[in-house]
Amino acid sequence: MGAGHPECPARLDAIEDRLLITGLDAALDRREATAASLGDLELAHGRMHLAALRGLSDGLRDEIAAGGPSHAQVDPDTSINIHSWDAILMAAGAAIDATDAVMAGELANAFCAVRPPGHHATRNQAMGFCFVNNVAVAAKYALERHGLKRVAIIDFDVHHGNGTEDIVAGDDRILMCSFYQHPFYPPWEHSTATNLVNLPVPAYTRGMDVRELIDMMWLPRLDAHKPQMIFISAGFDAHREDDMGQMGLVENDYAWITQRIKEVAQRHSKGRIVSCLEGGYDLSALARSVEAHLRVLADV
């Protein structure tokens, strides 16, 4: 995104370092992603949107050769460079590969440590550091390519997953459950579609309050929906140390949330979960929170 931008390569480096230092890396089956196809991206996005992103990324090569800028602004917070299109394909491809591996029984569940994030990307608009909606693509892929009848998307990022909502609202095959700080970014009119469980909470909400809401509001709807696979938009910027939000979660809260999701998956989904990194910008808090999330998913 450019120098000084919070959505930076150091985010993945911090996660990698934490996994190595704690020894958790040795307990994981690590796999490299392959690029998503355009056909798979079009399950969640319009063809013109994808063509525009590719054109912006590719077109910068000529701009740079002529002494022009190395980045193009997509919105005030989001910029694209010559490598962005490849990264977009690989991030969505990781979610698709994980879906295939979990559906095949090769993996019980999977976490995709990817950039760029995706949950603000609507069907036809890039915004909020996001270009393509990795989780929405994977959820649609599970329905259309694997023939599942019902899936769920859980979003615990501090920001509302407006892009995911835009793509899945009204599709009763997909139940989307989320909490997020409100009012906050993005300024988005929330859908009233019946397949959405939106839980807006005020700034400074702490983990125990979030846990109570999840018990009361998410879990009954998830049990009623009986998802055959669960996808997680795993944003860790609701952590109390993260300056991108003003909520008060800590690592134990993320472990608790992951455990509740895992129990739903064990009841209804044969344990099948694919989690994709979204936000999380304080590097230490991000790394510790991902560790907590992975320890529950991997039973270590």
Secondary structure, 3 states (H helix, E strand, C coil): CCCCCCCCCHHHHHHHHHHHHHCHHHHCCCCCCCCCCHHHHCCCCCHHHHHHHHHHHHHHHHHHHCCCCCCEEEECCEEECCCHHHHHHHHHHHHHHHHHHHHCCCCCEEEECCCCCCCCCECCECECCECCCHHHHHHHHHHHCCCCCCEEEEECCCCCCHHHHHHHCCCCCEEEEEEEECCCCCCCCCCCCCCEEEEEECCCCEHHHHHHHHHHHHHHHHHHHCCCCEEEEECCCCECCCCCCCCEECHHHHHHHHHHHHHHHHHHCCCCEEEEECCCCCHHHHHHHHHHHHHHHHCC
